Amino acid sequence: MRKRLLYAFAGGLFFFFQITGHDLAVQGNLDWTVQYTLFTLLCSAAGGVCVAMATQYVQRLIAPRSGASGDTPAVKNGASGDASGENTRGTAGRSGGLRSWQAGLISFVLLLLCWLPCYLAYYPGICAYDVTIQTGQIVSGSYNDHHPIAHTLLLSGSMRLGQALFGDVNTGIGLLVFVQLVLLAGVFAWGVALLHRRGVGRPALIGLQVFGMVYPFHMYMSVSVIKDVWFSMWFLLQVLAMSEVLRRRNRKPDRYDLLFFVSSVGMQLFRNNGRYALLVLLVGLAAAVLFGKGHRRLWGKLCVNALLAFVVGSLCLTGLFRVTHAKQGDRREMLSMPIQQLARCMLYHGGVGVLEADDGTMGAQDRALIADFLLDEGYQYYRPEISDPVKSHTNTYVVRYRAGEFARTYLRLLGSYPGDFVNAALAVNAGYLYLGDTSHATVNQNGVDAGLGYVQTRWVEAELNPRGIYKDSKWESLHALLERLADENAYLKIPVLRYLCVPAIILWLYLALLAKLLADGQYAKCLPLLLVFGYYLTLFLGPVVQLRYLYPLILALPFLAVCSLEKQMQIVIYKSKKRRNHD
């Protein structure tokens, strides 16, 4: 019964956000009447029940029959995640006739072969997103921590190295991108080798490899000069190291504990919200130590490790801030959600006359505070899918020095107009929640500049060229093709397969994995997912849906799925072999 309820709840959530996402996209606004709310909840519940029934049916098909002669040899040997240390090298380390290091090397070489053409096409790299701002800080010598200082310094070092060795900043950028590409391929390949050593079957490893080679966003991200790629590498190392620590259950620290510590520090240095994801993990680990059963010493060891990493990461960030004499970056990014919600309330209830639907019911005191918070009638620039247009008019002084008044106004409006608050949150996060959403792919396009699709490739050449950074493609025909595919959001035109690329599928696959683990009582394997959902929490409070924000979760998903479900996969493979032999 518990399993059915979990699957029904997860399925109900899925249907709820698909229904509301569709209705919001079509209607532009949802009127949360009692009738609409009840109808949506009933449809979602019915969909959840169907999901639970379908899941139970599929599990009965693949589950071992009662009285079966035994599980797969891999399960017996500990591939299910028992406390067996490393599996015997004769079985796991040489699965399929290959040693683990050989499997990793093959994976690494194949990934390089697939990604290098993109590097040649975009040489020295895709200098979009924040590169213009960061290189401006480097040239002026005036740093701030809005963008991670560690990545800005890395970019600065590559520019200086290129100038010193080759007399050319562009070559330095090209070297940085090549190193980034090699490291990303190396981390991915190390993950493949780790799973090979654990005895994961050949089909799962081949699936992982194909994912790395053909999933279209890997090659673009591997050559993009952005902090998110470095954060993604640390994030993947972190969740894999944590998964291995939980599997091995060693009481004393080993190399995977060290890797978890180092990667936990690294991920904090390359994205500011990495710290918040780590905080969520710390809370979960502390709860496991206090209220969990069984392996409290193991969870305590992980908790102490994560806490030390958090402290060291904070000290490193403080040190970089002081060494570079950086200024504190604008904190309005953290207010993205309240900005969207208050702007929407003003348009629908503030009596400002922008929308016909404006009922003018908002009180004068609340209108006055929003007018102080969103300067120059900034709410008029409201776009449901992105907070940046309104955010640029935000006066953060109101939040910092009139915090009590702001909080009271926010809570009063939340109580008066909860539907508008929900609609604002659903609209800006539609790309993460609704499979049919396309706004995530067009949100940055302005009808004038190219390279502003879901994969951004636009350079601000007027600013980058004087700094010695310029396009120098070594494969122009491929560059033109890749530019067209990126700018036209070509993945949305692929029937059926498009749903493997839209950002919302990532969240629902993670939730399906969580529901499966909880239903099976594998609570320890849920702990790495705390990092995932802690990071998701920061995304939901963010300004817009972008590929680069989601990339660490895209990269980690198949690895976490294989780590969590390897026992079930071994059983499925074993049963299919028995059936073939019987036939």
PyMOL commands that set and color helices and strands:
alter all, ss='L'
color gray80, all
select helices_A, chain A and resi 2-27+34-62+73-76+89-93+95-97+100-122+131-140+149-166+169-197+202-214+216-222+227-248+255-270+274-291+296-323+331-349+364-373+375-381+388-391+397-401+403-416+418-428+430-433+439-442+461-467+476-487+490-493+497-500+504-519+524-540+547-582
alter helices_A, ss='H'
color red, helices_A
deselect
rebuild
show_as cartoon
